[in-house]
Amino acid sequence: MLTSSDLSRIRKDILDSLMLLTEPQQEQVLQFIRALLVQAGGKALLPLAGTIAQDDLALMEKAIAEGCARIERGNW
């Protein structure tokens, strides 16, 4: 079973990796996540509801905001 520390590390690793991807690649990740949710009917995620620490949520929000504002001129 994963500990809170394990989950925090996994979330951080996912976000760090996500920020290295181009916008189209990030869209593919989002589509994959949505497909997983549909397959699981959301039930598999229910035990995780409310388990993300507020500090982690703030970091995710900041990373997303910074990533969305980034322009990668070579990818146009």
N, C-alpha and C positions, 0 to 999 in steps of 0.2 A: 504494500500500500504506500502511496506517495505521501510524504510529509508536506507540511506547509512550505518548508524551505525548498523541497524539490519542486513544488508547483511554482513558487516564485522564480526559481532558476529557469524552469522550462518557459515560463511566460517571457522572461527577459531574453532568453535565447531566441524565442520566436520573434519578438519585436526587433531585436538587433538584426536578425536575418532578414526580416521583412523590409527594414529600412535600406538594405543593400540592393533590393530588387527595383527594377524599373516599374513605372506605373502600370504598364500592361501586365507585367508579371504579378504585381500586387493584386490586380483584378482577377487573375487566374487563381491566386491563393484564396481570395474571397469567394469565388465561385466554388472552389473545392470545399471550403468550410461549409458553405450553404448546402452543398450536395450531401455532406456528412450529416448535417442537421436533419435534412429531409429523410435520409436513410434511417437515422436513429429515431426519427419522430420527436427529437428533442429530449426524449426520456434519458438518454445516456448522459446528457449534460445537467440534468436536474440536481444531482448530488453536488455539482460544482457551484450552483447558484449561491451568490453571496460570499464566496470564498476568496475573492480577489480583494486584497487589502486596498484601502483608499489611496495609500501612497503609490501602489502599483498602478491603480487606475489613472492617477494623475500623470504618472510617467508615460503610460500608454497614450493618453490624450495629447500630451506634449509631443511625443514622437510622431504621432499621426499628423498633428498640426504642422510640425516642422517639415515632415516629409511631403505633405501636400503643397507646401509653399516652395519646395525645391524645384528648380528648373534644370533639367539635364539637356543642354543644347545639342549634344551629340545624338540624342534619341528622337529628334524632331523629324 
